[in-house]
Amino acid sequence: MMTLTPSSTADVQAAVAEAVAARAPLVLRGHGSKAGIGRPDGNEKPLFLAGLTGVTLYEPEELVLSARAGTPIAEIEALLDARGQELAFEPMSFHALAGTGQGTLGGAMMTNQSGPRRIKMGAARDHVLGVEAVSGRAEIFKAGGRVVKNVTGYDLAKGLCGSWGTLAVATEVTVKVLPKAETAATLMLLGLPSARAVAALSAALGSPADVSGAAHLPLDAAARAGLPGPATLMRLEGFEPSVAARFERLAVLLAPFGAAERLAGEASAALWRAVRDAAPIAEPAARAIWRISVAPTAGPTVAATVAAGREAEAFYDWGGGLVWLATDPVDDGGAALIRGAVAAAGGGHATLVRGPAALRETIPVFQPQPAALAALGRRLKAEFDPYAILNPARMAGDA
């Protein structure tokens, strides 16, 4: 099968135009870290975007960066770190789950991936200022700009976030960057059961402590992270005097939940990278991994309901609102049980982010949408990609 490796927006346009003329669908690939998410590929030609690389604009004083879509996140983070700045939405790396590939800026945008800091700083889409892309009609278009406030029409850049490459091929992305915190520390409570831990996280998030990460690792997940027991984690960031004062106040507030321990420096940073990347449940590699978004207080209930019906292991981020759940991939991988528990808990989303091809062929990988929302998605697809050229199989039957 012929592979396509464009190195410019014009190359991408030419590749898509050829595909449109031949009615030959394409599957988009960066470095492959998310290739196992979604329905398995069919007979699509791979369009590799790793050649679209390089930072094209960086203005530290204006807190703006533009880069081609295939630029590795690690390269961007190193550049920003040298100037004391960061991607505040803390994009997740799928390396721990997938074992291959590295994330790219275009991949982070198109999948709207965000890490623990989302509870404070928002999702990837909230940091995207502009995009250059090629639609499924083989038309180059630009949306947004290079300033935080712009009036350049419909906010298509944010609309593409979370589309998983089914609407357009992003070729260049502009994002806002922010100063990196001088100090980061983690307040840790040990030994809490999950429901009690989420209550502690809710108290912390409702306080003036300005928590930028709120997670809970039950016993097995905590052990894989090198912790001595179930660990409830709250991250504080900022200037050292502020972090120290907020830590002390938060420790007093949470005293009914247990004695607070402090992690700082690389120990704290490494722990939050593990939480960000779902590393505490990445092993054994044969397990199916689900990413479940529900109301924070519903997280432990959903996990307990699933565990009562089949073997499962969970840990919690976003104050309990993001549940990472590992199950045996046999039968439906727990899809019906999980989505039933989510519906009973008030609704949400459950996405299979790791599973064998046989499982991904037989169940909806993404949360099935209500009829009205699915109809809207079909209309958007028809406008951006009327010939179903871009990633046609990835969300087939799900959205």
Backbone torsions as a table, in degrees:
resi	resn	phi	psi	omega
1	MET	NA	130.2	-179.3
2	MET	-68.4	138.6	175.5
3	THR	-109.0	149.8	-179.2
4	LEU	-115.0	130.4	-176.6
5	THR	-130.5	74.8	-179.1
6	PRO	-68.2	152.3	176.2
7	SER	-122.6	7.4	178.6
8	SER	-153.4	166.3	176.9
9	THR	-62.2	-37.7	178.8
10	ALA	-62.9	-38.7	177.2
11	ASP	-63.7	-41.1	178.4
12	VAL	-62.9	-45.3	179.1
13	GLN	-58.6	-43.5	180.0
14	ALA	-63.9	-40.6	179.8
15	ALA	-64.8	-42.9	179.8
16	VAL	-68.3	-39.5	178.6
17	ALA	-60.6	-41.9	177.7
18	GLU	-64.1	-40.5	179.1
19	ALA	-65.4	-39.3	178.2
20	VAL	-63.3	-45.0	-178.5
21	ALA	-61.6	-37.4	-178.2
22	ALA	-91.3	-4.0	-173.7
23	ARG	52.1	43.5	-178.7
24	ALA	-110.4	107.7	-174.6
25	PRO	-65.6	156.6	-179.0
26	LEU	-118.9	147.5	170.0
27	VAL	-113.6	128.2	-173.8
28	LEU	-87.6	136.7	179.6
29	ARG	-138.0	135.6	169.7
30	GLY	-96.9	-98.8	174.0
31	HIS	-107.2	5.3	171.1
32	GLY	88.8	7.6	-176.2
33	SER	-69.2	-23.2	-178.8
34	LYS	-113.4	15.7	-176.4
35	ALA	-63.1	-23.9	-178.4
36	GLY	-91.1	10.6	178.6
37	ILE	-104.5	127.4	-177.4
38	GLY	105.7	178.1	178.0
39	ARG	-62.8	146.6	178.7
40	PRO	-60.4	151.2	178.6
41	ASP	-64.1	152.1	174.5
42	GLY	-102.3	-118.4	-179.6
43	ASN	-102.4	21.3	-177.6
44	GLU	-69.1	148.2	172.0
45	LYS	-79.7	134.4	177.3
46	PRO	-75.9	133.5	174.7
47	LEU	-110.5	101.1	-175.5
48	PHE	-84.7	125.1	-174.5
49	LEU	-105.1	6.7	-178.4
50	ALA	-64.2	-20.1	177.5
51	GLY	-76.0	-13.7	176.8
52	LEU	-86.0	79.1	-171.1
53	THR	-129.1	155.7	176.0
54	GLY	118.3	140.1	174.4
55	VAL	-79.4	126.2	-177.2
56	THR	-100.9	-17.6	178.9
57	LEU	-156.7	131.5	171.8
58	TYR	-145.2	114.4	178.4
59	GLU	-120.3	90.0	-175.8
60	PRO	-56.4	-36.7	-178.8
61	GLU	-67.5	-28.2	-179.7
62	GLU	-96.6	-3.6	179.3
63	LEU	58.6	44.4	-178.3
64	VAL	-132.8	138.1	176.0
65	LEU	-139.2	136.6	172.7
66	SER	-121.2	140.0	178.2
67	ALA	-149.6	153.2	174.9
68	ARG	-67.0	153.3	-167.2
69	ALA	-63.1	-28.7	-178.4
70	GLY	-86.1	6.0	-179.3
71	THR	-68.7	126.3	-179.6
72	PRO	-61.9	139.2	176.6
73	ILE	-57.3	-39.7	-179.2
74	ALA	-58.9	-38.3	179.1
75	GLU	-66.2	-41.4	179.5
76	ILE	-67.7	-42.8	-179.6
77	GLU	-63.4	-37.3	178.0
78	ALA	-65.0	-41.5	177.9
79	LEU	-62.5	-45.1	-179.2
80	LEU	-67.7	-41.2	-177.7
81	ASP	-60.3	-35.1	179.2
82	ALA	-64.2	-21.0	178.3
83	ARG	-109.1	14.0	178.0
84	GLY	69.6	31.3	-179.0
85	GLN	-128.0	173.2	-176.9
86	GLU	-158.6	165.2	167.1
87	LEU	-83.1	104.6	-169.5
88	ALA	-67.7	-19.4	-179.8
89	PHE	-81.0	-1.2	168.3
90	GLU	55.1	62.5	-174.0
91	PRO	-59.9	135.6	-179.5
92	MET	-71.2	144.4	169.1
93	SER	-102.6	133.5	179.8
94	PHE	-92.9	11.4	-176.4
95	HIS	-62.3	-40.2	-179.3
96	ALA	-62.9	-36.4	-178.8
97	LEU	-83.4	-40.1	-174.5
98	ALA	-93.6	-28.6	179.5
99	GLY	80.4	-6.2	-178.8
100	THR	-138.6	160.6	171.9
101	GLY	74.8	165.8	174.9
102	GLN	-132.4	147.6	-176.4
103	GLY	-70.9	150.7	178.3
104	THR	-120.0	164.3	179.3
105	LEU	-63.7	-42.5	178.1
106	GLY	-63.8	-39.0	178.1
107	GLY	-64.8	-41.3	178.3
108	ALA	-62.3	-39.8	-179.7
109	MET	-69.6	-50.6	-174.7
110	MET	-65.9	-25.2	178.4
111	THR	-101.7	-4.5	177.8
112	ASN	55.5	42.4	-177.1
113	GLN	-82.3	132.8	-179.2
114	SER	-140.0	152.5	-176.6
115	GLY	-100.6	-159.2	-174.9
116	PRO	-57.6	-28.7	-176.4
117	ARG	-73.9	-1.4	179.8
118	ARG	-58.4	-32.1	-178.3
119	ILE	-63.3	-19.9	179.9
120	LYS	-109.8	-41.3	-169.7
121	MET	-107.0	-3.9	179.3
122	GLY	89.6	-178.8	-176.2
123	ALA	-89.3	175.8	178.0
124	ALA	-54.9	-41.4	-176.8
125	ARG	-60.5	-26.0	-179.6
126	ASP	-76.7	-8.5	-178.1
127	HIS	-113.0	-2.1	178.7
128	VAL	-84.7	127.1	178.9
129	LEU	-98.9	-34.4	-176.9
130	GLY	-162.5	165.6	-179.2
131	VAL	-151.9	144.8	165.6
132	GLU	-110.8	135.7	-174.4
133	ALA	-152.6	167.1	175.2
134	VAL	-119.2	124.2	-178.6
135	SER	-78.6	173.2	175.8
136	GLY	-70.5	-4.5	172.0
137	ARG	-90.0	0.8	-175.3
138	ALA	68.0	33.9	177.1
139	GLU	-108.3	130.0	174.6
140	ILE	-79.9	133.5	175.0
141	PHE	-141.7	156.4	176.5
142	LYS	-124.5	145.9	179.0
143	ALA	-140.1	147.7	-179.0
144	GLY	74.5	-156.1	-177.5
145	GLY	-162.2	-150.6	-177.4
146	ARG	-119.0	21.7	175.8
147	VAL	-130.4	156.4	-177.7
148	VAL	-64.9	-39.8	178.6
149	LYS	-106.0	120.3	176.1
150	ASN	-145.0	159.0	-178.8
151	VAL	-128.6	57.1	-174.4
152	THR	-101.6	30.0	175.4
153	GLY	98.0	-155.1	-178.6
154	TYR	-60.6	142.6	-177.3
155	ASP	-84.8	68.5	-177.4
156	LEU	-66.4	-28.4	-179.1
157	ALA	-58.3	-47.1	178.2
158	LYS	-69.4	-32.8	179.1
159	GLY	-64.4	-29.6	178.5
160	LEU	-76.8	-21.0	-179.5
161	CYS	-64.2	127.5	-178.3
162	GLY	87.0	5.1	-179.7
163	SER	-86.4	-8.2	175.4
164	TRP	55.7	36.3	175.3
165	GLY	71.4	18.9	-178.3
166	THR	-94.0	-8.8	-178.4
167	LEU	-110.5	-37.2	-176.3
168	ALA	-160.5	162.9	175.4
169	VAL	-100.4	107.8	176.9
170	ALA	-70.4	131.8	179.4
171	THR	-113.0	-25.1	176.2
172	GLU	-149.9	140.2	-175.8
173	VAL	-129.7	137.8	174.7
174	THR	-114.1	129.6	-179.0
175	VAL	-130.3	155.8	170.2
176	LYS	-87.5	142.8	176.9
177	VAL	-116.9	163.9	-176.3
178	LEU	-135.6	157.5	176.8
179	PRO	-60.7	142.1	178.0
180	LYS	-81.7	141.1	-178.5
181	ALA	-63.1	140.3	178.0
182	GLU	-65.0	-39.0	-175.4
183	THR	-135.7	142.1	172.7
184	ALA	-135.3	136.1	178.7
185	ALA	-141.3	152.7	-179.7
186	THR	-115.7	126.7	171.1
187	LEU	-91.1	125.0	-175.1
188	MET	-122.5	131.7	171.9
189	LEU	-111.4	134.8	-176.7
190	LEU	-108.8	144.6	168.6
191	GLY	90.9	4.0	-176.9
192	LEU	-81.5	139.2	168.9
193	PRO	-68.5	162.2	-169.6
194	SER	-59.0	-47.0	-178.2
195	ALA	-62.8	-41.3	177.8
196	ARG	-66.8	-37.5	178.6
197	ALA	-63.4	-42.5	179.3
198	VAL	-65.8	-33.9	175.0
199	ALA	-62.6	-40.2	177.3
200	ALA	-65.1	-42.5	178.6
201	LEU	-63.4	-39.9	178.6
202	SER	-63.4	-40.2	177.6
203	ALA	-63.4	-41.3	179.5
204	ALA	-66.4	-43.2	-179.0
205	LEU	-68.9	-25.7	177.7
206	GLY	-86.7	-0.5	-178.6
207	SER	-94.1	172.1	176.6
208	PRO	-80.6	12.6	-173.5
209	ALA	-72.0	-12.4	177.9
210	ASP	58.6	55.8	-178.7
211	VAL	-70.7	134.1	-179.0
212	SER	-110.6	4.2	175.3
213	GLY	-161.5	135.9	-177.2
214	ALA	-145.6	105.6	-173.8
215	ALA	-139.1	159.8	175.8
216	HIS	-136.8	127.5	177.2
217	LEU	-110.9	110.8	172.8
218	PRO	-62.8	179.1	-166.9
219	LEU	-52.3	-54.4	-174.8
220	ASP	-67.0	-43.5	178.7
221	ALA	-63.7	-39.3	178.8
222	ALA	-63.9	-39.9	179.8
223	ALA	-62.5	-40.6	178.5
224	ARG	-66.7	-25.7	177.2
225	ALA	-87.0	3.3	177.7
226	GLY	81.0	22.3	-178.9
227	LEU	-103.5	152.7	-171.1
228	PRO	-79.3	-7.3	-179.3
229	GLY	-177.4	-179.4	177.3
230	PRO	-48.3	129.5	-171.3
231	ALA	-126.8	126.8	176.4
232	THR	-106.2	121.8	-166.2
233	LEU	-119.7	133.7	174.9
234	MET	-132.2	125.8	-177.4
235	ARG	-100.9	136.7	175.9
236	LEU	-121.5	135.2	-177.5
237	GLU	-133.2	151.5	177.6
238	GLY	145.6	-155.0	176.1
239	PHE	-75.5	146.6	-173.6
240	GLU	-52.9	-48.4	-180.0
241	PRO	-60.2	-38.3	179.4
242	SER	-67.6	-44.1	179.4
243	VAL	-61.5	-43.4	-179.4
244	ALA	-62.9	-43.6	-178.9
245	ALA	-67.5	-42.7	179.7
246	ARG	-67.8	-35.7	177.0
247	PHE	-59.7	-46.5	-178.1
248	GLU	-64.1	-42.6	179.6
249	ARG	-65.9	-39.7	-179.6
250	LEU	-68.3	-37.6	177.6
251	ALA	-61.0	-39.4	177.8
252	VAL	-66.3	-45.1	-179.7
253	LEU	-59.2	-39.0	-174.5
254	LEU	-93.9	7.7	-178.9
255	ALA	-54.0	-36.3	177.6
256	PRO	-62.5	-18.0	-179.5
257	PHE	-93.2	-13.4	-179.7
258	GLY	139.7	173.2	-179.4
259	ALA	-77.3	136.4	-178.2
260	ALA	-86.2	136.6	171.4
261	GLU	-113.9	152.6	-177.3
262	ARG	-115.0	131.6	170.5
263	LEU	-115.6	138.7	-179.0
264	ALA	-141.2	176.2	176.2
265	GLY	61.9	-144.5	-175.6
266	GLU	-66.3	-30.4	178.2
267	ALA	-61.0	-42.8	178.1
268	SER	-68.8	-45.9	-177.5
269	ALA	-62.2	-42.9	-179.6
270	ALA	-64.4	-37.9	180.0
271	LEU	-63.9	-42.5	-179.2
272	TRP	-73.5	-28.2	172.2
273	ARG	-64.9	-39.3	178.2
274	ALA	-64.3	-43.4	177.6
275	VAL	-62.3	-45.7	-179.7
276	ARG	-55.5	-41.6	-172.1
277	ASP	-96.6	9.2	-179.6
278	ALA	59.1	26.4	-178.7
279	ALA	-61.4	-32.8	-177.3
280	PRO	-63.6	-16.5	176.7
281	ILE	-122.5	14.6	-178.0
282	ALA	-67.7	-27.7	179.5
283	GLU	-111.1	146.2	-2.4
284	PRO	-66.4	147.7	-173.1
285	ALA	-68.4	-17.6	-177.9
286	ALA	-77.7	-13.2	-176.2
287	ARG	-73.8	148.2	170.4
288	ALA	-77.5	141.8	-179.5
289	ILE	-120.2	127.7	179.1
290	TRP	-111.8	142.3	174.7
291	ARG	-113.0	111.3	-170.8
292	ILE	-116.9	128.5	178.3
293	SER	-115.1	119.9	-179.1
294	VAL	-142.2	177.7	171.9
295	ALA	-60.3	138.1	-173.9
296	PRO	-51.1	-43.7	-177.7
297	THR	-70.1	-13.9	-179.2
298	ALA	-87.9	-14.0	-175.4
299	GLY	-54.4	-54.5	-179.9
300	PRO	-61.9	-34.1	179.1
301	THR	-65.3	-44.1	178.5
302	VAL	-61.4	-46.8	-179.1
303	ALA	-62.8	-41.2	-179.6
304	ALA	-66.9	-37.9	178.7
305	THR	-63.2	-44.0	179.0
306	VAL	-65.6	-43.8	-178.5
307	ALA	-64.5	-25.9	177.8
308	ALA	-73.5	-21.3	-177.1
309	GLY	-101.6	-20.6	179.0
310	ARG	-165.5	164.0	-179.8
311	GLU	-63.9	128.4	-178.2
312	ALA	-155.8	155.0	176.9
313	GLU	-137.2	140.3	-175.3
314	ALA	-136.7	157.8	160.0
315	PHE	-142.6	169.1	-165.7
316	TYR	-128.0	138.9	172.5
317	ASP	-127.7	178.4	178.3
318	TRP	53.2	41.1	177.6
319	GLY	69.6	15.0	-177.0
320	GLY	108.5	-10.5	-176.7
321	GLY	-79.7	-17.4	175.5
322	LEU	-115.3	115.0	-178.6
323	VAL	-108.0	119.3	171.1
324	TRP	-93.6	121.7	-171.4
325	LEU	-128.3	128.9	177.0
326	ALA	-107.8	133.7	178.8
327	THR	-136.3	166.0	171.7
328	ASP	-71.3	135.2	-176.5
329	PRO	-78.3	5.8	-178.7
330	VAL	-68.6	161.5	-177.3
331	ASP	54.6	-120.5	-179.4
332	ASP	-101.0	15.1	-179.9
333	GLY	67.5	13.2	-178.1
334	GLY	88.4	10.3	-174.1
335	ALA	-56.7	-50.5	-177.5
336	ALA	-64.3	-42.6	179.9
337	LEU	-64.5	-44.6	-178.7
338	ILE	-64.2	-48.3	-176.6
339	ARG	-70.7	-29.3	173.0
340	GLY	-66.2	-40.8	178.2
341	ALA	-66.5	-37.9	177.8
342	VAL	-63.9	-45.0	179.3
343	ALA	-63.0	-42.0	-179.3
344	ALA	-66.4	-25.7	-178.9
345	ALA	-88.3	6.1	177.1
346	GLY	111.9	1.2	176.6
347	GLY	100.3	163.4	-179.1
348	GLY	159.0	-153.4	-177.2
349	HIS	-135.3	142.6	174.6
350	ALA	-133.7	117.6	-177.7
351	THR	-118.8	132.0	174.9
352	LEU	-80.9	111.0	-177.7
353	VAL	-100.6	-10.1	172.0
354	ARG	-151.1	131.2	178.2
355	GLY	-177.2	158.5	178.8
356	PRO	-66.1	156.5	-177.5
357	ALA	-57.1	-38.0	-178.9
358	ALA	-61.1	-37.8	178.0
359	LEU	-70.4	-43.2	-177.6
360	ARG	-68.7	-18.9	176.6
361	GLU	-79.1	-23.0	-168.6
362	THR	-108.5	-14.0	-179.4
363	ILE	-125.8	157.9	170.5
364	PRO	-66.4	118.3	-179.8
365	VAL	-71.7	-43.6	176.7
366	PHE	-93.3	157.2	-179.6
367	GLN	-58.8	122.0	176.4
368	PRO	-58.2	137.3	-174.8
369	GLN	-93.9	151.9	171.0
370	PRO	-58.8	156.3	-172.7
371	ALA	-56.3	-43.8	-177.4
372	ALA	-65.0	-41.5	-179.8
373	LEU	-70.0	-38.0	177.3
374	ALA	-63.6	-38.4	177.9
375	ALA	-64.6	-39.4	176.6
376	LEU	-63.1	-42.0	177.6
377	GLY	-61.0	-39.6	178.5
378	ARG	-65.7	-37.1	179.0
379	ARG	-67.6	-39.8	177.0
380	LEU	-63.7	-43.9	178.4
381	LYS	-59.7	-42.0	-179.4
382	ALA	-64.4	-32.5	179.7
383	GLU	-77.9	-44.4	-175.9
384	PHE	-82.8	-34.7	-171.6
385	ASP	-143.3	68.3	-171.9
386	PRO	-65.7	-20.6	-177.6
387	TYR	-100.8	10.3	178.4
388	ALA	51.9	53.4	-178.3
389	ILE	-90.0	-33.8	-169.1
390	LEU	-99.2	116.4	176.4
391	ASN	44.8	49.8	-172.8
392	PRO	-65.1	-28.0	-176.0
393	ALA	-87.5	-20.3	-166.6
394	ARG	-58.2	-45.2	-178.7
395	MET	-113.0	15.9	-176.6
396	ALA	-57.0	128.6	177.4
397	GLY	81.7	-8.3	-177.9
398	ASP	-102.6	-40.0	-174.6
399	ALA	-112.7	NA	NA
